[in-house]
Amino acid sequence: MAFNWWTNLSKLQELINQIKKDEQIIRFQELENIIDHNKSITTDYNQLLDLQKVMVKKEFEQSSSLPQAKEEYDIQLQKVLKYPIIEEYLDLLEIINNDLSLIKRIIEQEIALDFD
């Protein structure tokens, strides 16, 4: 089977357009915009991300201070989740990431079929 770049690029562009029109993507972008323009939410959320990085690093290093890092992360997570917008944002982020992972696997499988 011949690999037709133009047809595949057209299909890719169609997929991108469909993703851009998805209600969950649109809502996620709206929430992201609101969060980005609210200094207190942004500060608290960025602190959560920083603590998450520390926790993951300590987990990778199998550090004895991992429990403390997890506790600090959990405390900040509870603080961040007091913003209803963040809870919705994180839920949508998980859904979108799962969808994108599925799309990636499908594309990888299709590419593998073209080269087999």
C-alpha positions as CSV (number, residue, x, y, z in Angstrom):
1,M,0.0,0.0,0.0
2,A,1.4,3.4,-1.0
3,F,1.8,6.1,1.6
4,N,0.0,9.2,0.4
5,W,1.3,12.2,2.3
6,W,-1.3,14.6,1.0
7,T,-4.2,12.5,1.9
8,N,-2.8,11.9,5.4
9,L,-2.0,15.6,5.9
10,S,-5.6,16.4,4.9
11,K,-6.9,13.8,7.4
12,L,-4.5,15.2,10.1
13,Q,-5.8,18.8,9.4
14,E,-9.4,17.5,9.7
15,L,-8.5,15.9,13.0
16,I,-7.0,19.1,14.3
17,N,-10.1,21.0,13.2
18,Q,-12.3,18.6,15.0
19,I,-10.2,18.8,18.2
20,K,-10.4,22.6,18.1
21,K,-14.2,22.5,17.8
22,D,-14.6,20.0,20.7
23,E,-16.7,21.4,23.6
24,Q,-14.3,20.1,26.2
25,I,-11.3,21.7,24.5
26,I,-13.2,25.0,24.2
27,R,-14.2,24.9,27.8
28,F,-10.6,24.0,28.9
29,Q,-9.3,27.0,27.0
30,E,-11.9,29.3,28.6
31,L,-10.9,28.0,32.1
32,E,-7.2,28.3,31.3
33,N,-7.7,31.9,30.2
34,I,-9.6,32.7,33.5
35,I,-6.9,31.0,35.6
36,D,-4.1,32.8,33.7
37,H,-5.8,36.2,34.5
38,N,-6.3,35.5,38.2
39,K,-3.1,36.1,40.1
40,S,-4.0,34.2,43.3
41,I,-5.2,31.1,41.4
42,T,-2.2,31.2,39.1
43,T,0.2,31.5,42.1
44,D,-1.4,28.7,44.0
45,Y,-1.6,26.4,41.0
46,N,2.0,27.1,40.0
47,Q,3.0,26.3,43.6
48,L,1.2,23.0,43.3
49,L,3.0,22.2,40.1
50,D,6.4,23.0,41.7
51,L,5.6,20.8,44.7
52,Q,4.5,18.0,42.3
53,K,7.9,18.3,40.6
54,V,9.7,18.0,43.9
55,M,7.6,15.0,44.9
56,V,8.3,13.2,41.6
57,K,12.0,13.9,41.9
58,K,12.1,12.5,45.5
59,E,10.1,9.5,44.4
60,F,12.5,8.9,41.5
61,E,15.5,9.3,43.9
62,Q,13.7,7.0,46.5
63,S,14.4,9.8,49.0
64,S,13.5,9.3,52.6
65,S,11.9,12.8,52.5
66,L,9.2,11.6,50.0
67,P,6.4,11.4,52.7
68,Q,7.0,15.0,53.6
69,A,7.0,16.1,50.0
70,K,3.7,14.2,49.4
71,E,2.2,15.8,52.5
72,E,3.2,19.3,51.3
73,Y,1.8,18.5,47.8
74,D,-1.5,17.2,49.3
75,I,-1.9,20.3,51.5
76,Q,-1.4,22.5,48.4
77,L,-3.7,20.4,46.3
78,Q,-6.5,20.8,48.9
79,K,-5.9,24.6,48.9
80,V,-6.0,24.7,45.1
81,L,-9.2,22.5,44.9
82,K,-11.0,25.1,46.9
83,Y,-11.2,27.0,43.7
84,P,-14.1,25.3,41.8
85,I,-12.6,26.4,38.5
86,I,-9.4,24.4,39.2
87,E,-11.3,21.3,39.9
88,E,-13.1,21.5,36.6
89,Y,-9.9,22.5,34.9
90,L,-8.0,19.4,36.3
91,D,-10.9,17.1,35.4
92,L,-10.9,18.4,31.8
93,L,-7.1,18.2,31.7
94,E,-7.3,14.5,32.6
95,I,-10.0,13.8,30.0
96,I,-8.2,15.7,27.3
97,N,-4.9,14.0,28.0
98,N,-6.6,10.6,27.9
99,D,-8.2,11.5,24.6
100,L,-4.9,12.7,23.1
101,S,-3.1,9.5,24.3
102,L,-5.7,7.4,22.5
103,I,-5.4,9.5,19.3
104,K,-1.6,9.1,19.5
105,R,-1.8,5.3,19.9
106,I,-4.2,5.2,16.9
107,I,-1.9,7.3,14.8
108,E,1.1,5.2,15.8
109,Q,-0.7,2.0,14.9
110,E,-1.7,3.4,11.5
111,I,1.8,4.5,10.8
112,A,3.1,1.1,11.8
113,L,0.6,-0.5,9.4
114,D,1.8,1.7,6.5
115,F,5.4,0.6,7.1
116,D,4.7,-3.2,7.5
